[in-house]
Amino acid sequence: MKTKNYKCFRGIANVIGKKAAKCELKAVVHSGVDISRDYKLHAAFDWGRSPQGFNFWENIDDGIYPAELLKCFSEVETVLGTVEAVRHLSKVEELLTEESLIASFCWSGTPQGYDFWRSVHNIAIILTSEVTVDTQGKNA
């Protein structure tokens, strides 16, 4: 059955968009979790048994765009780890979902402040850049 034919599809798509909703529901179906086509999200399947986990679906059911789907999430996760990345990004209002961390939101307008996000961004750049060192111990 097509994912858009599940009764829960519309509610998910309203929060994360049709393309992402299709992808996330396919992941649930392919994981072997039983999913009912006749129920809205809160009763369609056991969220905790899905690949995304309970908190992911709870956020969507509450109308919150899950931090894990943000373009900037991987950058923040690299520095802070998954739990802290979700915790910090969930406090940010007016996130631009399709932008990297540097353009996702106004850093100074968050509870964490500009310096916190600048540090996260700078550390992420260091951690994700490839530095090669020659045998003399110098940057190549």
Order of alpha helices (4+ residues) and beta strands (2+ residues): alpha-alpha-alpha-alpha-alpha-alpha-alpha-alpha
